[in-house]
Structure formats: C-alpha cells, structure tokens
Amino acid sequence: MPSKFSWIKKELVYIKDSFKEIVKGFVIFALASSGLVCAIILRYLGYNGTEITFFSLVIEFISLFFCYLLLKGYLKSKEDQEKS
C-alpha cells in the first residue's frame, strides 16, 4: 500500500512541475481553435458567408501568430540545450 501512495505522490509532483506547460498547451489549443469558434458565433448571429470568412480568417491569422510566438520560444530553448 505505501508503494501506491509514493507513486501517486510522485505523479502529483510531476504534474505540479509541468503545470506551466499544461497551461501553455491549453492556451495554444484555444488560440488554434479561435477561428472556428468565431465562425460558429458569427453564423449563429446571422452574418453572411463573406463576413464570416473574413473575420474568421483575420482572427485565425492573429491567433496563429501568437501560437508561433509561444512555440518559437519553446523551440529556441530546446535548440540551445542541444548545442550545449
């Protein structure tokens, strides 16, 4: 029984240590799906297809740029570690 508790404790510490990456992953997922959510909301509000496409694409490009900025910092730190 103590081994199960130590395993649970070890896993909780691992989740606590990676909480920042979990939040970052959720933010990237929300940004990546923001264009679709915008299109659904605009369709529900009764806009026509041209306006839905324009606003959804603008929001998607902005959110993909933010995703790029978030991932660029992550990839840069991994490359620096490999060079060392």
Summary of the structure (lengths in Angstrom):
residues: 84
radius of gyration: 19.8
end to end distance: 42.6
largest distance: 62.1
contacts: 185
relative contact order: 0.09
helix: 92%
strand: 0%
